Amino acid sequence: MLAGLLFAINEAEDRPGRLTATLPFGGLTLIEYQARILIAAGASQIIVAVQRVTPELLGALTRIRRRGVVVDPVRTAVEAGERLHPLARVVMLADGLVTTETVVEAVAQDGGDALIVVPVVDAPPGWERVGAQMAWAGVARVEAGRIVELARLPRDYDVQSTLLRLADQAGARHLTLAGGAMREGHGIEHRAAALAVRGRLVLAALVEGRRGWYNRWVAGPVARLVLPWLVDRGTPGLPVAIGGAVTGAIGIGAAAGGLVGTGALIALIGCLILGLGGTLGGLRDETKLAAAQSIGVRVVPALAMLAISWATGGSAPVLAFAGVALGAIGERAASGALRGQWWGTPPAYLAVIGALALAGLPATGLALAAVYAGATLAAAVEALRRRALASF
């Protein structure tokens, strides 16, 4: 069983009376974002260490519970120990920590105590040292027994720091923070302004971190520019979803009417808007809306390919149907395997077709997309086969 341990104790340095954990972050509060990445890593219970429960914190904890996890605010280590399963693995995130799912997943696996660390020379001021040469990067995996040990100590201790020391003294493994994590926003902040800056980096990393060249070189840069702007203005998810669907439909219609290159480009823009809307929906717990847009990102390219083939004529419909079929099966297979950077996705196939259609070669684009989809499917099947053999 995986449990999370969060802290809502420190006040923001530039917002007197406001807990750092309840500062705005990515359209949520920081503690909601921390809970989200713990839940994504498999946590079914979240313990929140508090000294006082403010209205903002109470609202945040209520919204976290709606994600289907048990949330227990506690004031002492004794209370925390009583609520945790004795065999639970506990992932602890520092008060004020900003990080990504990738970093948390590194410690969410089975194993004993482990600390994410960085060399002291690379650590920002204020990060706690563990040993002479390393500083704690705000993420740790501890056994439930450590919290029981903590409960035996006098109450005038700092829970976070003392639990860190207990794990380190017990021989916790030191796992070095990935080199690119700080560029993606990883850090510990107690100022609202600095938190907003890190939030923009993390929001972009949500898209850029998805594997595949399309996400890295097309969707990622767009998200870096647009997503923070949408979040800062509190843009609702529904208008974004409608905008993406309408844009995609216009592109499909233009392609069917003979403007194949222009139609493909407009449909691709629709996919980008739907992708942004899906990310917003995921952040704000609009699960149904996010799921619908995720489906739309796959459906729009398929319909655009068929529309392009209809306008092109000849053997193009056969190529389009082959590409759609191979792409659909490939998506199904790739969902159970770690994607390679070169693997295709429906928007990536549409981008290939659109580039060649703009050059006056729509049939060649459809053929190349079908071959690309077939290669992706073959790679996904091979990856699944290797994983199946390795499990025996």
matplotlib code that plots the C-alpha trace (Angstrom):
import matplotlib.pyplot as plt

x = [0.0, 1.3, 0.4, 1.4, 2.6, 2.1, 2.7, 0.5, 2.3, 4.5, 3.1, 3.9, 6.7, 4.8, 1.3, 1.0, -1.6, -1.8, -0.4, 2.1, 0.2, -2.9, -1.3, -2.6, -0.8, -1.8, -5.5, -5.5, -3.8, -0.3, -1.4, -4.0, -1.3, 1.0, -1.9, -2.6, 0.9, 0.8, -2.5, -1.0, 1.8, -0.7, -1.3, -4.7, -4.3, -2.9, -1.9, -1.6, 0.4, -1.2, -1.0, -4.2, -6.9, -7.7, -10.8, -8.6, -7.0, -10.4, -11.7, -8.5, -8.8, -12.4, -11.5, -8.7, -11.2, -13.3, -10.4, -11.4, -8.6, -8.7, -7.4, -6.5, -5.3, -3.2, -1.5, 0.9, 3.0, 0.9, -2.2, -0.4, 0.9, -2.6, -4.0, -1.3, -1.1, 1.9, 3.3, 2.6, 5.2, 5.0, 6.1, 6.8, 6.8, 8.2, 6.1, 6.2, 7.5, 6.9, 7.8, 6.7, 5.2, 8.5, 10.4, 7.7, 7.5, 11.2, 10.5, 7.0, 8.3, 8.8, 11.8, 13.0, 13.8, 15.0, 15.8, 16.0, 19.1, 21.3, 24.9, 25.2, 26.9, 23.8, 21.2, 19.4, 19.7, 17.6, 17.6, 18.3, 21.6, 21.8, 25.4, 28.4, 27.9, 24.2, 21.0, 17.5, 15.4, 12.1, 11.0, 11.4, 10.1, 9.9, 8.6, 5.5, 7.7, 9.7, 6.5, 6.0, 9.6, 8.8, 5.8, 8.0, 10.0, 9.1, 6.5, 8.7, 10.3, 9.9, 8.1, 9.5, 13.1, 13.1, 11.5, 14.1, 16.9, 15.4, 15.3, 18.8, 20.2, 18.4, 20.5, 18.1, 19.3, 20.3, 18.8, 20.2, 17.6, 17.4, 19.4, 16.5, 14.1, 15.0, 14.6, 11.1, 10.2, 11.3, 12.0, 10.8, 9.1, 7.3, 6.6, 3.6, 5.4, 8.2, 5.6, 3.8, 7.1, 7.6, 4.0, 4.5, 7.5, 5.7, 2.6, 4.7, 6.5, 3.2, 2.9, 6.6, 7.2, 4.9, 7.1, 7.1, 8.6, 5.2, 4.7, 8.3, 8.6, 5.1, 2.6, 5.2, 6.3, 2.6, 1.7, 4.6, 3.3, -0.5, -1.2, 0.1, -1.9, -5.1, -4.5, -3.6, -6.9, -9.0, -10.2, -13.0, -12.4, -15.6, -14.9, -11.5, -13.1, -15.7, -13.1, -10.9, -13.9, -15.1, -11.6, -11.1, -14.5, -13.6, -10.3, -12.1, -14.6, -12.0, -10.0, -13.2, -13.8, -10.5, -8.3, -6.3, -3.2, -5.1, -7.6, -4.9, -3.3, -6.5, -7.4, -4.0, -4.6, -7.9, -5.9, -3.5, -6.5, -8.1, -4.8, -4.5, -8.1, -7.4, -4.5, -6.6, -9.3, -6.9, -5.6, -9.1, -10.6, -12.9, -12.3, -15.2, -14.3, -10.6, -11.4, -13.7, -10.9, -8.4, -10.7, -11.1, -7.3, -7.5, -10.7, -10.0, -6.8, -8.6, -11.6, -9.2, -7.2, -10.4, -11.5, -8.2, -8.4, -12.0, -10.8, -7.7, -9.4, -7.7, -6.0, -6.0, -9.0, -7.4, -4.2, -6.3, -8.3, -5.0, -3.4, -6.4, -6.7, -2.9, -2.9, -5.9, -4.4, -1.0, -2.5, -4.1, -0.8, 1.3, -0.9, 0.7, 4.3, 6.8, 6.7, 9.8, 10.5, 10.0, 6.7, 3.7, 0.5, -2.7, -1.7, 1.8, 0.4, -1.7, 1.3, 3.2, 0.2, -0.3, 3.3, 3.2, -0.3, 0.8, 3.6, 1.0, 1.6, -1.4, -1.4, 2.3, 1.5, -1.2, 1.1, 3.9, 1.5, 0.3, 3.8, 4.7, 1.6, 2.6, 6.1, 4.8, 2.5, 5.3, 7.5, 4.7, 4.0, 7.7, 8.0, 5.0, 6.5, 9.8, 8.1, 6.0, 9.1, 10.9, 8.0, 8.5]
y = [0.0, 3.5, 6.4, 10.1, 12.5, 16.2, 19.2, 22.3, 24.1, 26.9, 30.3, 32.0, 34.6, 37.2, 36.3, 36.7, 34.3, 32.2, 28.7, 27.9, 24.7, 26.8, 29.2, 29.1, 26.7, 25.6, 26.5, 24.6, 25.0, 23.7, 20.9, 19.8, 19.6, 17.6, 15.2, 14.9, 13.6, 11.3, 9.8, 9.4, 7.4, 5.1, 6.6, 5.5, 7.5, 10.9, 12.1, 15.9, 17.2, 20.5, 22.9, 24.8, 24.2, 27.3, 27.7, 27.5, 24.3, 22.8, 23.4, 22.0, 18.8, 18.4, 18.6, 16.1, 13.6, 13.9, 12.1, 8.9, 8.8, 8.8, 12.1, 12.4, 15.7, 15.0, 17.2, 14.7, 11.7, 9.6, 10.4, 9.7, 6.4, 5.3, 6.0, 4.3, 0.6, -0.9, -2.1, 1.1, 2.7, 6.5, 9.1, 12.3, 15.7, 18.7, 21.7, 24.1, 21.5, 21.8, 18.8, 16.5, 13.1, 11.7, 12.6, 11.2, 7.9, 7.4, 6.8, 5.4, 1.8, -1.0, -0.7, 0.7, 4.3, 6.5, 10.2, 12.3, 14.4, 16.9, 17.8, 20.7, 22.9, 22.6, 23.1, 26.4, 28.1, 26.6, 23.0, 20.6, 18.8, 15.0, 14.1, 16.3, 16.5, 16.2, 18.2, 16.8, 17.7, 17.5, 14.0, 10.8, 7.3, 6.1, 3.0, 3.4, 2.3, 5.6, 7.5, 5.1, 5.9, 9.6, 9.3, 8.1, 11.3, 14.5, 16.7, 19.8, 18.6, 19.6, 16.6, 17.0, 17.4, 14.8, 12.2, 13.0, 12.5, 9.2, 7.8, 8.9, 7.4, 4.2, 4.0, 5.4, 5.2, 8.4, 8.9, 11.8, 14.2, 14.0, 16.7, 18.3, 18.3, 21.8, 23.2, 21.7, 23.6, 21.3, 23.3, 24.4, 27.7, 29.7, 32.9, 33.2, 35.1, 32.4, 29.7, 31.2, 31.1, 27.5, 26.7, 27.9, 25.6, 22.6, 23.2, 23.1, 20.0, 18.2, 18.2, 18.1, 15.2, 13.0, 10.8, 11.3, 13.9, 15.6, 16.3, 17.5, 19.7, 20.7, 20.4, 21.2, 24.6, 25.6, 24.5, 26.5, 29.7, 29.2, 27.0, 29.4, 32.2, 30.1, 29.1, 32.6, 33.9, 31.0, 30.0, 27.4, 24.0, 23.9, 26.8, 25.4, 22.0, 23.6, 25.8, 22.7, 20.7, 23.5, 24.2, 20.5, 20.3, 23.3, 21.7, 18.4, 20.3, 22.3, 19.1, 17.4, 20.5, 20.2, 22.5, 19.5, 21.2, 24.1, 21.7, 19.4, 22.5, 23.7, 20.3, 20.0, 23.3, 21.8, 18.9, 21.3, 23.1, 19.9, 18.7, 22.0, 21.6, 18.0, 19.1, 21.9, 19.4, 17.0, 19.7, 20.8, 17.4, 17.8, 14.1, 13.6, 16.7, 15.8, 12.2, 13.6, 15.9, 13.0, 11.0, 14.1, 14.3, 10.9, 11.2, 14.5, 13.3, 10.1, 12.1, 14.6, 11.7, 10.3, 13.7, 14.3, 10.9, 11.7, 14.9, 13.3, 10.3, 7.4, 5.0, 7.6, 6.2, 2.8, 4.4, 6.5, 3.5, 1.5, 4.4, 4.9, 1.2, 0.8, 3.9, 2.9, -0.6, 1.0, 3.4, 0.5, -1.4, 1.6, 2.3, -0.7, 0.0, 2.8, 4.9, 5.5, 9.1, 8.4, 6.5, 8.1, 9.5, 10.5, 14.2, 13.2, 11.3, 14.3, 16.6, 14.4, 14.3, 18.1, 18.9, 16.9, 18.0, 21.7, 20.6, 19.2, 15.5, 14.5, 10.8, 10.5, 11.9, 9.4, 6.6, 7.7, 8.1, 4.5, 3.2, 5.3, 3.9, 0.4, 0.9, 2.3, -0.7, -3.1, -1.4, -1.4, -5.1, -5.9, -3.8, -5.7, -9.0, -8.2, -7.2, -10.3, -12.5, -10.6, -11.3, -15.1]
z = [0.0, -0.9, 1.3, 1.0, 3.7, 3.1, 5.3, 5.7, 8.5, 7.2, 6.3, 3.0, 3.4, 1.3, 2.4, 6.2, 7.7, 4.5, 4.5, 1.7, 1.0, 0.1, -2.2, -5.8, -8.1, -11.6, -11.1, -7.8, -4.5, -4.0, -1.7, -4.2, -6.8, -4.5, -3.8, -7.5, -8.3, -5.3, -6.4, -10.0, -8.4, -6.7, -3.3, -1.8, 1.5, 2.2, 5.6, 6.0, 9.0, 10.2, 13.1, 12.3, 9.7, 7.8, 5.6, 2.5, 3.7, 4.6, 1.1, -0.5, 1.6, 0.6, -3.1, -2.6, -1.1, -4.3, -6.1, -4.2, -1.6, 2.1, 3.5, 7.2, 8.7, 11.8, 14.4, 15.8, 14.8, 17.2, 15.2, 11.9, 13.1, 14.2, 10.7, 8.6, 7.8, 9.4, 6.1, 4.1, 2.0, 2.7, 0.1, 1.9, 0.1, 1.8, 2.8, -0.2, -2.6, -6.3, -8.4, -11.2, -11.5, -12.8, -9.6, -7.3, -9.3, -8.7, -5.0, -5.2, -6.0, -3.5, -1.2, 2.1, 3.0, 0.2, -0.2, -3.3, -3.0, -4.8, -4.3, -1.7, -4.3, -6.6, -3.8, -3.3, 0.1, 2.8, 1.6, 4.4, 4.4, 4.6, 5.2, 4.3, 0.6, -0.1, 0.4, 0.6, -2.5, -0.7, -1.7, 0.4, 0.8, 4.4, 6.1, 8.3, 11.2, 11.0, 11.9, 14.9, 16.0, 15.6, 17.8, 20.7, 20.7, 22.6, 20.8, 20.6, 17.3, 13.7, 12.2, 8.7, 9.7, 12.4, 10.1, 7.5, 10.1, 11.3, 7.7, 7.0, 10.2, 9.3, 6.1, 3.6, 0.0, -1.6, -5.1, -7.1, -8.5, -12.3, -13.9, -15.8, -12.8, -11.6, -15.1, -15.1, -11.9, -9.1, -5.9, -2.5, -2.2, 0.4, -1.6, -3.9, -6.6, -6.9, -6.8, -9.8, -11.8, -10.9, -11.7, -15.3, -15.7, -14.3, -16.4, -19.5, -18.3, -18.0, -21.8, -22.7, -20.3, -22.4, -24.6, -28.4, -30.7, -31.3, -27.6, -27.2, -30.3, -31.1, -28.2, -25.5, -26.8, -27.4, -23.9, -22.5, -24.1, -23.7, -20.7, -18.0, -19.6, -19.5, -15.9, -14.7, -16.1, -14.6, -18.1, -17.7, -19.4, -21.3, -23.7, -24.5, -25.3, -27.5, -29.2, -30.0, -31.3, -33.5, -34.9, -35.6, -37.4, -39.5, -40.5, -41.4, -43.5, -45.3, -46.1, -47.4, -49.6, -51.3, -49.2, -47.9, -46.7, -45.0, -43.6, -42.1, -40.5, -39.0, -37.7, -36.1, -34.4, -33.1, -31.7, -29.9, -28.3, -27.2, -25.8, -23.7, -22.6, -21.5, -19.4, -17.8, -17.1, -15.5, -13.2, -12.2, -11.6, -14.7, -15.4, -17.9, -19.9, -19.9, -21.1, -23.9, -25.1, -25.0, -27.3, -29.5, -29.9, -31.5, -33.4, -35.2, -37.0, -38.1, -39.5, -41.1, -42.8, -44.2, -45.4, -47.1, -48.8, -50.0, -51.6, -53.1, -54.7, -56.4, -53.9, -51.2, -49.3, -49.0, -47.6, -45.2, -43.9, -43.5, -41.6, -39.3, -38.6, -37.9, -35.8, -33.7, -33.0, -32.3, -29.8, -28.0, -27.9, -27.0, -23.9, -22.2, -23.1, -22.6, -25.7, -27.8, -28.7, -32.4, -32.0, -33.7, -32.3, -34.2, -34.2, -35.4, -38.3, -39.2, -39.0, -41.5, -43.9, -43.5, -44.3, -47.5, -48.4, -48.3, -50.7, -53.0, -52.2, -50.1, -51.3, -50.5, -47.0, -46.4, -47.5, -45.3, -42.4, -42.9, -42.9, -39.8, -38.0, -39.0, -37.7, -34.4, -34.0, -34.6, -32.1, -29.5, -30.0, -29.7, -26.5, -25.0, -26.0, -24.3, -21.2, -21.2, -21.6, -18.8, -16.4, -16.6]

ax = plt.figure().add_subplot(projection="3d")
ax.plot(x, y, z, "-o")
ax.set_aspect("equal")
plt.show()
